[in-house]
Amino acid sequence: SKQYSLSDIVATLGGRVVGDASTLISRVSSVANAQSGDISFINSAKYAKALEASKASAWILRESDAELTQLPRIIVDNPYAYFAKVSTLLNPQTI
């Protein structure tokens, strides 16, 4: 499967990387199911405990939640919408 660095993702979709921009992502995943190589998101600080327990390699977060983790993260206005765009990038439709 194709991998993208966080810097590649931001160059394509926008946003701002905090942390290691060379982190490679190959899959999108829910917070609960995330593994190494996955990117996940939370839309609210109320999910901070789930974020801490997750094994995701990187996160998509709002500016207000940027300090919830020290893991690499992409900061955007709407994490849910951005997650959908990353999903499409990583899983392009085949015709």
N, C-alpha and C positions, 0 to 999 in steps of 0.2 A: 504494500500500500504506500501511497505517496506521503511524504512527511514535509511539513512546513515549519520553519523557525518562527518564533513570535515576531521577529522583525519582518519576515515575509508576509505574515498574516496582516500586520498593521500597515505595511506598504500597500497591500491590496484592498483592505477593508477600512482603514482608518483606525483611530484610537491611539493610545499612548502606552508604551511598554514601561513597566517598572520592574527592575531586576534583570536577570539574564535573558537578553533578547535573542540569544542563539539557541535557547531551549527548543528542542524538536517536538512537534506535536503530530501524531498520526491519527488520533481519534477524538471525537467528542463523546462525552459521557455524562450521565447523571452524577450528582455528588456522591450518592451511595455506592455506585458501581465503578467509579473512576479508578484507574490503575496508572502505573507509570506510562508516560507517553500520551496520556489523555489530557484534554482541557475541559474544564467544567465551569459553571458559573453559579453565583447566587445573586438574587435581586434585592436582598435585604440583610442587614446585620443580624436579624433574628436567626439566620442560618449559620452563624459563626461557629457554633459547636460542630455542626456537620462538616463544615469546611476544614476545621482542625483535624477531624477524624478521617478525612478523605485521603486517598493516595494519589490524587491528580497531580500531574507535573506542573500545571499552570492553571490560572484562573482568569475569568472575565468578571470584573467588578465595577461598581459605581465609584466615582471619586470619593464619596463619603465612606466607602468601605475599603479603600485602598490600603489601609494599615492593618486590616484583619489578618493578614498573612505576610510572611517574608518570602514566600514562594514567588516565582515569576508570575506577573499578571499584566493583563491588558485592561486599561482603564477607559471606560466608555460611558455615555449617558444612559444607554438602555441595554444592559447585559443580556436580557432575554432575546431581543431582536438580533443583537450581535452574535449570540450563540447560534441562532438559526443560520446566519450568513456563514459562519465558520463551518457549520455542518454541511452546507451546500458546497463550500470550497473543498472540503476534505472528501466529500462523497458526490462528485459531479454526476448528473444524470447521464446515462448512456442511452443512445438511441438505437 
